[in-house]
Amino acid sequence: MPKERRTFTDEFKSQMVQLYNSGKTRANIAREYDLSATALDRWIKQSQTSGSFSEKANRTPEENELLALRKENQRLKMENDILKQAALI
């Protein structure tokens, strides 16, 4: 049975990264605090790259561009639908 998804505060994540930076091994931290290794690795990477744990701050420029293009595409589709409806009237 899969584990229930848990949420952690930024302060907790920061403390785990500080433990890792002070020399404690990833395996010991994960075992002691019942964390998945991938979550701990992601927090360490986010802390090293941007210093923030929010997903928005850790997006690559390509991801930001993709989101903007998807939003624009949706807006253009809506405008096209409105024009089609207006043409029918």
DSSP file (Angstrom, degrees, kcal/mol; ACC not computed):
  #  RESIDUE AA STRUCTURE BP1 BP2  ACC     N-H-->O    O-->H-N    N-H-->O    O-->H-N    TCO  KAPPA ALPHA  PHI   PSI    X-CA   Y-CA   Z-CA
    1    1 A M              0   0    0      0, 0.0     0, 0.0     0, 0.0     0, 0.0   0.000 360.0 360.0 360.0 130.5    0.0    0.0    0.0
    2    2 A P        -     0   0    0      0, 0.0     2,-0.1     0, 0.0     3,-0.1  -0.277 360.0-103.1 -69.6 153.6    1.5    3.4   -1.0
    3    3 A K        -     0   0    0      1,-0.1     2,-0.2     3,-0.0     3,-0.0  -0.403  38.9-103.4 -70.8 150.2    2.4    6.0    1.6
    4    4 A E        -     0   0    0      1,-0.1     2,-0.2    -2,-0.1    -1,-0.1  -0.551  42.8-103.8 -73.2 139.2    0.1    8.9    2.1
    5    5 A R        -     0   0    0     -2,-0.2     2,-0.3    -3,-0.1    -1,-0.1  -0.462  41.7-162.6 -68.6 129.0    1.4   12.1    0.6
    6    6 A R        -     0   0    0     -2,-0.2     2,-0.4    -3,-0.0    -1,-0.0  -0.781   8.7-142.7-111.6 156.1    2.8   14.4    3.2
    7    7 A T        -     0   0    0     -2,-0.3     2,-0.4     0, 0.0     0, 0.0  -0.921  13.1-160.0-117.3 147.4    3.6   18.1    3.0
    8    8 A F        -     0   0    0     -2,-0.4     2,-0.1     3,-0.0    -2,-0.0  -0.942  18.9-116.5-126.9 146.6    6.6   19.8    4.7
    9    9 A T     >  -     0   0    0     -2,-0.4     4,-2.2     1,-0.1     5,-0.2  -0.376  27.1-115.4 -76.4 159.2    7.2   23.4    5.6
   10   10 A D  H  > S+     0   0    0      1,-0.2     4,-2.5     2,-0.2     5,-0.2   0.847 117.5  57.2 -61.9 -33.1   10.0   25.4    4.0
   11   11 A E  H  > S+     0   0    0      2,-0.2     4,-2.1     1,-0.2    -1,-0.2   0.916 106.9  47.5 -65.0 -42.9   11.6   25.7    7.4
   12   12 A F  H  > S+     0   0    0      2,-0.2     4,-2.2     1,-0.2    -2,-0.2   0.927 112.2  49.7 -62.6 -45.5   11.7   21.8    7.8
   13   13 A K  H  X S+     0   0    0     -4,-2.2     4,-2.2     1,-0.2    -2,-0.2   0.911 110.1  51.2 -59.6 -42.9   13.2   21.5    4.3
   14   14 A S  H  X S+     0   0    0     -4,-2.5     4,-2.3     1,-0.2    -1,-0.2   0.890 108.4  51.6 -62.5 -40.1   15.8   24.1    5.1
   15   15 A Q  H  X S+     0   0    0     -4,-2.1     4,-2.2     2,-0.2    -1,-0.2   0.888 108.8  50.7 -64.4 -38.9   16.7   22.2    8.3
   16   16 A M  H  X S+     0   0    0     -4,-2.2     4,-2.0     2,-0.2    -2,-0.2   0.898 110.8  48.8 -66.1 -39.8   17.1   19.0    6.4
   17   17 A V  H  X S+     0   0    0     -4,-2.2     4,-2.8     2,-0.2    -2,-0.2   0.895 109.8  52.4 -66.0 -39.6   19.4   20.7    3.9
   18   18 A Q  H  X S+     0   0    0     -4,-2.3     4,-1.7     2,-0.2    -2,-0.2   0.896 107.5  51.9 -63.7 -39.8   21.4   22.2    6.7
   19   19 A L  H  <>S+     0   0    0     -4,-2.2     5,-1.9     2,-0.2     4,-0.3   0.924 111.6  47.1 -60.5 -43.2   21.9   18.7    8.3
   20   20 A Y  H ><5S+     0   0    0     -4,-2.0     3,-1.5     1,-0.2    -2,-0.2   0.923 111.7  49.9 -64.0 -44.3   23.1   17.4    4.9
   21   21 A N  H 3<5S+     0   0    0     -4,-2.8    -1,-0.2     1,-0.3    -2,-0.2   0.770 103.6  60.7 -66.8 -25.1   25.5   20.4    4.5
   22   22 A S  T 3<5S-     0   0    0     -4,-1.7    -1,-0.3    -5,-0.2    -2,-0.2   0.513 129.0 -91.4 -82.3  -3.0   26.9   19.9    8.0
   23   23 A G  T < 5S+     0   0    0     -3,-1.5     2,-0.2     1,-0.4    -3,-0.2   0.382  79.3 137.1 116.4  -4.7   28.0   16.4    7.0
   24   24 A K      < -     0   0    0     -5,-1.9    -1,-0.4     1,-0.1    -2,-0.1  -0.545  57.5-111.3 -74.6 140.3   25.2   14.0    7.9
   25   25 A T     >  -     0   0    0     -2,-0.2     4,-2.1     1,-0.1     5,-0.2  -0.325  13.8-123.3 -74.2 154.3   24.6   11.4    5.2
   26   26 A R  H  > S+     0   0    0      1,-0.2     4,-2.8     2,-0.2     5,-0.2   0.900 111.9  54.6 -60.9 -41.5   21.5   11.5    3.0
   27   27 A A  H  > S+     0   0    0      1,-0.2     4,-2.4     2,-0.2    -1,-0.2   0.909 108.8  47.3 -61.4 -43.6   20.7    7.9    4.0
   28   28 A N  H  > S+     0   0    0      2,-0.2     4,-2.8     1,-0.2     5,-0.2   0.907 113.4  47.9 -65.8 -41.7   20.8    8.7    7.8
   29   29 A I  H  X S+     0   0    0     -4,-2.1     4,-2.3     2,-0.2    -2,-0.2   0.940 113.6  47.4 -64.0 -46.8   18.7   11.8    7.3
   30   30 A A  H  X>S+     0   0    0     -4,-2.8     5,-2.3     1,-0.2     4,-0.5   0.907 116.2  44.1 -62.4 -42.5   16.1   10.0    5.2
   31   31 A R  H ><5S+     0   0    0     -4,-2.4     3,-0.6    -5,-0.2    -2,-0.2   0.933 114.6  48.1 -67.9 -46.4   16.0    7.1    7.7
   32   32 A E  H 3<5S+     0   0    0     -4,-2.8    -2,-0.2     1,-0.2    -1,-0.2   0.868 122.8  32.3 -66.1 -37.9   15.8    9.2   10.8
   33   33 A Y  H 3<5S-     0   0    0     -4,-2.3    -1,-0.2    -5,-0.2    -2,-0.2   0.286 107.9-118.3-104.4  10.2   13.1   11.5    9.6
   34   34 A D  T <<5 +     0   0    0     -3,-0.6     2,-0.3    -4,-0.5    -3,-0.2   0.933  61.9 150.1  53.4  53.7   11.2    8.9    7.4
   35   35 A L      < -     0   0    0     -5,-2.3     2,-0.3    -6,-0.2    -1,-0.2  -0.778  50.3-110.7-111.6 156.7   11.8   10.8    4.2
   36   36 A S     >  -     0   0    0     -2,-0.3     4,-2.0     1,-0.1     5,-0.2  -0.641  23.5-128.5 -82.7 147.8   12.2    9.5    0.7
   37   37 A A  H  > S+     0   0    0     -2,-0.3     4,-2.5     1,-0.2     5,-0.2   0.860 108.0  55.3 -64.0 -35.5   15.6    9.9   -0.8
   38   38 A T  H  > S+     0   0    0      2,-0.2     4,-2.4     1,-0.2    -1,-0.2   0.893 106.5  50.0 -67.6 -38.5   14.2   11.6   -3.9
   39   39 A A  H  > S+     0   0    0      2,-0.2     4,-2.3     1,-0.2    -1,-0.2   0.933 112.5  47.0 -64.0 -45.1   12.5   14.3   -1.9
   40   40 A L  H  X S+     0   0    0     -4,-2.0     4,-2.3     1,-0.2    -2,-0.2   0.910 112.0  50.5 -63.3 -42.5   15.6   15.0    0.1
   41   41 A D  H  X S+     0   0    0     -4,-2.5     4,-2.5     1,-0.2    -1,-0.2   0.906 110.3  50.4 -60.7 -42.1   17.7   15.1   -3.1
   42   42 A R  H  X S+     0   0    0     -4,-2.4     4,-2.8     2,-0.2    -2,-0.2   0.909 110.1  49.6 -64.0 -42.4   15.2   17.6   -4.7
   43   43 A W  H  X S+     0   0    0     -4,-2.3     4,-2.4     2,-0.2    -1,-0.2   0.906 111.5  49.1 -63.2 -41.4   15.3   19.8   -1.6
   44   44 A I  H  X S+     0   0    0     -4,-2.3     4,-2.1     2,-0.2    -2,-0.2   0.931 113.2  46.8 -63.9 -45.2   19.1   19.9   -1.7
   45   45 A K  H  X S+     0   0    0     -4,-2.5     4,-2.4     2,-0.2     5,-0.2   0.924 112.9  48.9 -63.3 -45.3   19.2   20.7   -5.4
   46   46 A Q  H  X>S+     0   0    0     -4,-2.8     4,-2.2     1,-0.2     5,-1.7   0.902 111.3  50.3 -62.2 -40.9   16.6   23.4   -5.1
   47   47 A S  H  <5S+     0   0    0     -4,-2.4    -1,-0.2     4,-0.2    -2,-0.2   0.884 113.2  45.8 -64.5 -38.8   18.5   25.0   -2.2
   48   48 A Q  H  <5S+     0   0    0     -4,-2.1    -2,-0.2    -5,-0.2    -1,-0.2   0.849 118.5  40.5 -74.7 -34.1   21.7   24.9   -4.1
   49   49 A T  H  <5S-     0   0    0     -4,-2.4    -2,-0.2    -5,-0.2    -3,-0.2   0.951 139.3  -3.6 -82.8 -50.7   20.3   26.4   -7.3
   50   50 A S  T  <5S-     0   0    0     -4,-2.2    -3,-0.2     2,-0.3    -2,-0.1   0.592  80.5-125.4-120.6 -14.9   17.9   29.1   -6.2
   51   51 A G  S   <S+     0   0    0     -5,-1.7     2,-0.3     1,-0.3    -4,-0.2   0.527  80.5 100.4  79.7   4.0   17.8   29.0   -2.5
   52   52 A S        -     0   0    0     -6,-0.7    -1,-0.3     2,-0.1    -2,-0.3  -0.901  61.4-154.1-123.9 151.4   14.0   28.6   -2.7
   53   53 A F        +     0   0    0     -2,-0.3     2,-0.2    -3,-0.1    -6,-0.1   0.416  62.3 108.9-102.9   0.6   11.8   25.5   -2.3
   54   54 A S     >  -     0   0    0      1,-0.1     4,-0.8    -8,-0.1     3,-0.2  -0.552  69.1-135.2 -79.6 143.9    8.9   26.8   -4.4
   55   55 A E  T >4 S+     0   0    0      1,-0.2     3,-0.7    -2,-0.2     4,-0.2   0.865 102.7  59.5 -64.5 -36.8    8.4   25.2   -7.8
   56   56 A K  G >4 S+     0   0    0      1,-0.3     3,-0.9     2,-0.2    -1,-0.2   0.877 105.1  48.5 -62.0 -38.3    7.8   28.5   -9.5
   57   57 A A  G 34 S+     0   0    0     -3,-0.2    -1,-0.3     1,-0.2    -2,-0.2   0.690 111.0  52.0 -75.2 -17.7   11.3   29.8   -8.4
   58   58 A N  G << S+     0   0    0     -4,-0.8    -1,-0.2    -3,-0.7    -2,-0.2   0.244  79.8 119.8-106.1  12.8   13.0   26.6   -9.6
   59   59 A R    <   -     0   0    0     -3,-0.9    -3,-0.0    -4,-0.2    -4,-0.0  -0.501  62.6-122.6 -76.7 147.0   11.6   26.4  -13.2
   60   60 A T     >  -     0   0    0     -2,-0.2     4,-2.2     1,-0.1     5,-0.2  -0.457  27.5-108.0 -79.5 161.1   13.9   26.5  -16.1
   61   61 A P  H  > S+     0   0    0      0, 0.0     4,-2.3     0, 0.0     5,-0.2   0.857 121.7  55.3 -57.6 -34.3   13.6   29.2  -18.7
   62   62 A E  H  > S+     0   0    0      2,-0.2     4,-2.5     1,-0.2     5,-0.2   0.900 106.8  49.2 -65.7 -40.6   12.2   26.6  -21.1
   63   63 A E  H  > S+     0   0    0      2,-0.2     4,-2.3     1,-0.2    -1,-0.2   0.906 111.1  50.0 -65.2 -40.9    9.5   25.5  -18.7
   64   64 A N  H  X S+     0   0    0     -4,-2.2     4,-2.1     2,-0.2    -2,-0.2   0.910 111.8  48.2 -62.6 -41.8    8.5   29.2  -18.2
   65   65 A E  H  X S+     0   0    0     -4,-2.3     4,-2.6     2,-0.2    -2,-0.2   0.909 109.9  52.1 -65.5 -41.8    8.3   29.7  -21.9
   66   66 A L  H  X S+     0   0    0     -4,-2.5     4,-2.3     1,-0.2    -2,-0.2   0.914 110.1  48.5 -61.0 -43.7    6.3   26.5  -22.4
   67   67 A L  H  X S+     0   0    0     -4,-2.3     4,-2.2     2,-0.2    -1,-0.2   0.906 111.9  49.3 -62.9 -41.7    3.8   27.6  -19.8
   68   68 A A  H  X S+     0   0    0     -4,-2.1     4,-2.4     1,-0.2    -2,-0.2   0.905 111.6  49.0 -64.8 -41.3    3.5   31.1  -21.4
   69   69 A L  H  X S+     0   0    0     -4,-2.6     4,-2.5     2,-0.2    -2,-0.2   0.885 110.4  50.5 -66.8 -38.7    2.9   29.5  -24.8
   70   70 A R  H  X S+     0   0    0     -4,-2.3     4,-2.2     2,-0.2    -1,-0.2   0.915 111.2  48.8 -64.0 -41.9    0.3   27.1  -23.5
   71   71 A K  H  X S+     0   0    0     -4,-2.2     4,-2.1     2,-0.2    -2,-0.2   0.917 112.9  47.2 -63.5 -43.6   -1.5   30.1  -21.8
   72   72 A E  H  X S+     0   0    0     -4,-2.4     4,-2.5     2,-0.2    -2,-0.2   0.897 110.2  53.2 -65.1 -40.4   -1.4   32.1  -25.0
   73   73 A N  H  X S+     0   0    0     -4,-2.5     4,-2.1     1,-0.2    -2,-0.2   0.911 109.2  48.8 -60.9 -43.6   -2.6   29.1  -27.1
   74   74 A Q  H  X S+     0   0    0     -4,-2.2     4,-2.1     2,-0.2    -1,-0.2   0.907 111.0  50.3 -63.3 -42.0   -5.6   28.7  -24.8
   75   75 A R  H  X S+     0   0    0     -4,-2.1     4,-2.3     1,-0.2    -2,-0.2   0.911 110.6  49.5 -62.9 -43.0   -6.4   32.5  -25.0
   76   76 A L  H  X S+     0   0    0     -4,-2.5     4,-2.4     1,-0.2    -1,-0.2   0.872 108.7  52.7 -65.7 -37.0   -6.2   32.3  -28.8
   77   77 A K  H  X S+     0   0    0     -4,-2.1     4,-2.4     2,-0.2    -1,-0.2   0.914 109.5  49.4 -63.3 -41.9   -8.5   29.3  -29.0
   78   78 A M  H  X S+     0   0    0     -4,-2.1     4,-2.2     2,-0.2    -2,-0.2   0.926 111.2  48.9 -63.1 -44.0  -11.1   31.2  -26.8
   79   79 A E  H  X S+     0   0    0     -4,-2.3     4,-2.3     1,-0.2    -2,-0.2   0.903 110.6  51.5 -61.5 -41.1  -10.9   34.2  -29.1
   80   80 A N  H  X S+     0   0    0     -4,-2.4     4,-2.2     1,-0.2    -1,-0.2   0.904 109.2  49.9 -62.7 -42.5  -11.3   32.0  -32.2
   81   81 A D  H  X S+     0   0    0     -4,-2.4     4,-2.2     2,-0.2    -1,-0.2   0.891 109.8  51.3 -63.2 -39.7  -14.4   30.4  -30.6
   82   82 A I  H  X S+     0   0    0     -4,-2.2     4,-2.3     1,-0.2    -2,-0.2   0.915 110.1  49.0 -64.1 -42.9  -15.9   33.8  -29.9
   83   83 A L  H  X S+     0   0    0     -4,-2.3     4,-2.0     2,-0.2    -2,-0.2   0.883 109.3  52.6 -65.3 -37.6  -15.3   34.9  -33.4
   84   84 A K  H  X S+     0   0    0     -4,-2.2     4,-1.2     2,-0.2    -1,-0.2   0.919 110.5  47.7 -62.2 -43.4  -16.9   31.7  -34.8
   85   85 A Q  H  X S+     0   0    0     -4,-2.2     4,-0.9     1,-0.2     3,-0.3   0.897 111.0  50.9 -64.6 -40.0  -20.0   32.4  -32.6
   86   86 A A  H  < S+     0   0    0     -4,-2.3     3,-0.4     1,-0.2    -1,-0.2   0.854 106.1  55.5 -66.7 -34.4  -20.2   36.0  -33.7
   87   87 A A  H  < S+     0   0    0     -4,-2.0    -1,-0.2     1,-0.2    -2,-0.2   0.801 103.6  55.9 -68.5 -28.7  -20.0   34.9  -37.4
   88   88 A L  H  <        0   0    0     -4,-1.2    -1,-0.2    -3,-0.3    -2,-0.2   0.762 360.0 360.0 -73.9 -25.6  -23.0   32.7  -36.9
   89   89 A I     <        0   0    0     -4,-0.9    -1,-0.2    -3,-0.4    -2,-0.2   0.454 360.0 360.0 -80.0 360.0  -25.2   35.5  -35.6
